[in-house]
């Protein structure tokens, strides 16, 4: 994880996490999409996740398409 992401997480932008790898971020995004959490946008943009990564991790096609221009 780079310095900027560590700093962002430390400052409390995503105060649920203290240290998060890219793989853990993808899994967390899938869980957040299933629960309908609105904070998922911040996590996707912080790590620059793609629709393909999220779909391969197990997210439904409808929830990924519903994200609109963030992932496409």
N, C-alpha and C positions, 0 to 999 in steps of 0.2 A: 504494500500500500504506500502510495506516495505521501510526501509531506503535507501537501494541500488537503488531501482527503483526511489524513489524521487530524490536522488542525480543524477542519470543518466538523468532524465528529466530536472532537474535544470541546469545541465551542458550544455544542449543544444544538446544532442544526438538526441533527437526528439524535435526540437525547436518549433514545432507546438502546443505542449501540455505543460501545466504547472502542471496539476494534472489530473490523469486519473485512473478510476477504471477498474477492469477486464471486467466488462460488457460493459463499454464504449469502451474499447480497442477492444473487439470482433466486436462491431458495426462499429468502425472505420476501422477495417481490411476488413470487408465486403464492405464498401464504397470504400476503396482504391483498392480492387480487381476489382470492377466494373469499376473504372476509369483507371485501368492499371498503378497505381503508383508503382514505383520500391522500394520505402521506406517501403513497407509492410513487407519485410523480417525482418527488424530491430524490428518492433513492435511485430511480431509474436514470435521472439526469446526472446525479452525482457520479455514478459509475459508467455512464454511457452505454447502458445495456441495449441490446438489439432485440427485435421481435423474435428472431430465430432462437436466441439463447433462452428466452423466457418460455417459448413453446416447447423446446427440447427438455426443459426442466419440469414440464407437466402442467403448464397453465392452459386454460381452455382457449380455443381459437376466438370465441366471442369476446372474452375479456381483453385479449390482446388487440383485436380490431377496435374495440371500444376505446382504447387509449388514444386513438386518432393519430395526429401528426407527431406525437412524441416518439413513437416507435417506428413509424413508416417513413 
